[in-house]
Amino acid sequence: MAVISNDGDGFRLGMLVYDTRYRSYTIQIFALILFMLAVAWLLDNAITNLALLGKTFSFGFLFETASYDINQRLIDYTSTDTHARAAIVGILNTLLVAFLGCITATIIGVIAGVLRLSNNWLIARLMTIYVEAFRNIPVLIWILITVAVINESLPAPSGFRGADPAASPFLGGMLVLTNRGFYIPAPIWGDMSMAVVAVFLLSIVAMFVFRRWARKRQEATGEILPVLRISLAIFFLPTLLAFFALGMPITLEYPELKGFNFQGGVFMRDSLIGLWLALSLYTGAFTAEIVRAGILSVSKGQSEAAFALGLRPNRTMNLVVLPQALRVIVPPLISQYLNLTKNSSLAIAVGYMDVTGTLGGITMNQTGKAMECILLLMTFYLIASLSISSVMNWYNERVKLRER
């Protein structure tokens, strides 16, 4: 039986073991010390073994010349740059795929999840086929299939000796689809372009401030404002006015066919497009089930009560069903975002140079610093995963229902 000291007694060392007020802290501190000692022993053992093999544990290789090219990059990079810059290029490529994939997977998942509940038998069954097909086939296979479809179905930039059809721009030159990748216009920044960007960012902030004010006003007075139309006006009008008032400082560089390939604009390789689409469709299938489960978790009586009060279906979904469904949707959705970010490491299968292909691939093979590269990879994915979890947990706290 545990002994609990009286409040008037002085502190004694024995209380760390026998007093329930301190015993849990003692056990936790002791376990933490054991864990840190175990990690220190493993690192010391690894460094000792490396020394016996004539290797040193250091990160100086990051400042050596990389001597390899990267086909898709967001920042300037040449083969004469260091391994550290190559790793940064790979990290940015990974974050690009993760960001685009999370947004696209969310859109696909929400649409598919809602359509699975449709009263239209054909639409509901088609969404079921999509969900079951993508959930039950490994994502690596879908990545390979998607890239193969792009390579085989889309035309070459220029026809081979006139025998094959050449790629042609769409949407007035805004989009060019080829089997090598997609081309879109690139922005050209003028002297006053930063002012337009500043107005754009301020418009976004003003839009969110207005939506928050409108929600509080509705809760206080019951008056419903045309939030969507006013938000769009706040979002677009100031930016457009600043854009034209400053003499249109931002222009576009369109891709043009020169020789056997398109030049200019922003080029997204087939590996990037295939990886992005495959990860989005694969994760979107899981997201669809999460959305469907969240909507079904809300009692039908909630919707019926809202209809009885005269609320339209879209208002019922936004004000009654969705706020309650988010309690079920958001927590498992965090896991899907984390899975998508980590599954992006499969990019090496299609030649997309993410951080696994640069730091964990070519750099590791060239330098022989396997342990250092793996530790850096683990650290990056850990930080990325914890960042995503933190943002989503913050959002979950914002949207969850609070008792009054």
Helices and strands as residue ranges (DSSP letters): H 15-18, H 20-52, G 60-63, H 83-115, H 121-135, H 139-153, G 160-162, E 169-170, E 175-178, E 181-184, E 186-189, H 193-221, H 227-245, E 250-253, E 256-258, E 261-263, E 266-269, H 270-296, H 300-308, H 313-316, I 317-321, H 322-343, G 344-350, H 355-357, I 358-363, H 364-367, H 370-399
